[in-house]
Amino acid sequence: MSDPLVLIPARLAATRLPNKPLADIAGEPMIVHVWRRAMEAGIGPVVVATDTDAIAQAVRGAGGLAVMTRADHPSGSDRLAEALEQVDPAGHHDVVVNVQGDLPTIDPAAIGAAVAPLADRTVDIATLCAEIERPEEVDDPNVVKLVGHRVGPRRLRALYFTRARAPWGPGPLFHHIGLYAYRRTVLARFMALPPGELETREKLEQLRALEAGMRIDAVIVDDLPLGVDTPADLERARAVMAGRRLN
């Protein structure tokens, strides 16, 4: 039995959407919506890791937990590692779930599903993906594709991640969802590795793990959460959340 800890890295320094975590959606900051979805998953404690006092105050004002981390982290994983040592220095939690702070519409059940592949001791990292349905996403480099082979009815073993259309030929393409569940020992090993050649080329951090021989399995989910990176994404998220309130 695993004992997960959910960490949500959040920072203000987004270039395409300034102050993104604090953007108002249905009367609350986006980061609060993400925190609520993670709490509703019910898999373990949820902590927001940030470098900005306003983000921490927003989470705490909603009743959540937040920790302050350095502002100079090069990636969310680095922020994750610092927060983990603050929150759980004794190592009680053996699984760390990294939920991106820009997924306000994510299904809580999907967060819980991400932990399931770690029941297989040969799996180092678990993640999520969904079949691409919008044609414009196929060649969009901002949509990361997961290339893998099936190891179960709704599970893939990841062979590669890319911004290009892949694989070639007929069949489904999968949109990678940036949510990860790490074994704690694997996260420590991952953080000690230098950036990989393919990681640097594709600008995809998860390729570092594959280059190091780690196994990543992905659960296929039906509900693709909306990642908010641009003002247009923000308006879509507001429309989705408004529709949920009306229903």
N, C-alpha and C positions, 0 to 999 in steps of 0.2 A: 504494500500500500504506500502510495506516494503522499507527500505532505507539501502541496504547492504553495508558493507565494507569488502573487501577481504584482508586477511592477509596471508602471506606466511612465516612461520618460516623456518630458514635456519642456520645451524651451520656446522663447519668443522669436528667436532669430531665424524666421522663415522669410525667404526673399520674395516668393510669389504671393504670399498672403501674410503681411505683417501682423504681429500679435495674434496669430492663428489660434492658440489654445484658449484665448479669452474672447474669441468671436462669439457674439450672441446668437444662440439658436433656441427658439421657443422660450425666451426669457432667462436662459442660463448660459454660462460660458461653455464652450464646446468640451473643455477638459472635464467639466462636471458630468456631462452626459456620458463620456467615455468611462469615467469612474463609476457611474451608476450601472452601466451595462456590465462592467467587471464584477461589481458587487452582486448583481443579480445572478451571475454565473454560479455563485456559491461554492467555489472550489477552494477558497482559502483567503487569507488576508489580502487586502488591496492597498497599495501605497503608490502615490504619485511622486516621481523623482524629478525635481526641477531646479533651475538656476535662477528663478525669478520669484521674488516675494509675492507679487500679485497673483501668480498662479497658485502658490501654496495657500494664500489667504482664501482664494476662491474655493479650493477643495476643502479646506478646514471649515469654511463657512457653511458648506453643505453637509458637514459631519464626517468628512473623510480624513485620511491620514496623508501627510505630505512630508518629504524630507528635502532639505536643500543640498544641492551638489554643485561642484565646480562649474564655471561657465565655459571653460576651455576644452571640454570633451570633444574629440573629433567625430564621435558617433553616439547613437543611442545606446549601443551595447556598452560603451565605456561608462556612460552615465548609470546604466543598469548595474554594473559591477561595483561602482562606488556606493550606490544606494543599498545594494545587498549587504555590504559590510557594515553599513550603519544600522540597518533594520534587523539583521540576523547574524551578528558576528560569531555566534556559537555554532552556526550551521545546522539549526534544527530543520529547516526546510530543504528537502532534497531535490525539489523541482522548482524552477524559476520560470514563470510565464511572463513574456514580454508583450504587452499590448500597446500598440502604437496610439499616441494621444490624438490622432486625427481620424478616428473611426467612430464617430458619434452614433451611427446607425447599426453597429455590429450586433448580431444576435447573441445574447448571453449563452445560449446553448452551444454556439460555435466556439466560444472561449473554452467551455468545458470539454468539448470534443477534441480540442487540440492536445489535451493531456493524454488521451487514450492510447496513442501508439507507443508511449513510453512504458506500457505494460510489457512490451516486447523488449527484453534486455539487450537485443542487438541494435535497437534504435537509440541514437544519441540525441537527436533533436527532432521535434515534431512541429508541424506547421499546418496551414490551411490553404486550400485552393478552390476555385469554382470554375466551371466550364464557361468559356467566353461565348457570349450570346450577341453582343453588339459588334457588328462588322467593323466599325471604325477602331475598335480596340486591337484588332489583329496585327496591324502594322504600327501601332502607336508605341514608341519607345518608352513612354511613361508607364505603360502597362507591362509589368514583368511577367514573363511566361515561365511556367514550371514544366519541364520535360521529365517525364518519369514513366515507369511501368507499373502495372497494377499488381499489388500484393494482397488485395482483398476487394470486396465489393465496392467500397467507397474509400479506398486507400491506395496511394501511389508511393513508390520509393523514388525519391528525386534523383535524377541523373545529372541534371543541369538546370540553371536558371539563366534567362536571357531577356534582353529587351527587343530582340528580333522576333519575327514570326518563326515559330518552331514547335514541333517538328514538321518536316515537309510531308506532303501526301495527305490523303483523306483521313478523317478522324477528328476527334475533338481537340481543341487547344484549351489550356488551363491558365487562368489568371491567378498568379500567386498573391495571397493575402499576407501582408507583413505582420504576422503574429507568430511568435515562437514559444515553444515550451522546451526548456533545456534541462537536462540533468545538471545538477549543480557542479559536479566534477567536470563535466564536459564544458560548461560555460567558463570555468577557470582555465581549462586547457585552450579553449578558443581564444580567450582574451590574451593569452601569452604568445600567440602566434603572430608573426608579421603579416602585413597585408599580402594576399596572394596575387599572382600574375593575372589570372582571369578576373579576380575581384577588382583589381585596379582598372582593367580594360573595360569591363561591363559596368563598373561602379555599383556592384552588388555585393554587400558584405557576406551574404550567406555562401558565396562561392569559396570563401576562405575555408569554410568547414569541409566542403566537398573536396577541395584540393588537398586537404589534410587527411582524407580518408574517412571522415565521419559520415555516418548514415543519417540522412534526413528523410523522414516519412511525412506525407501530407494527407490529411483527411479532406475528402471532397465534400463541400457543403453546397447547399442550394442557394442560400442567400448571400449574394456578394455585397459586403458592406461598402458604403461609399467613403472612399478616402478623400479628405478635404485638403486640396493643395492650392486651389485657385479661387478667386471670387465666384466664378461660375459654379464650382463644386459647393461652395458655401451656400449659394442660393438653392441648389438642389437639396442639400441637407436640410435647409430650413423648410422646404416644401414637403420633404418626407416626414419630418417631425411634426409639422402642422397637420398633415394627413393622419398621423397616428393619434394625435390629440382629438381630432374630429371623430375618429372611429371609436 
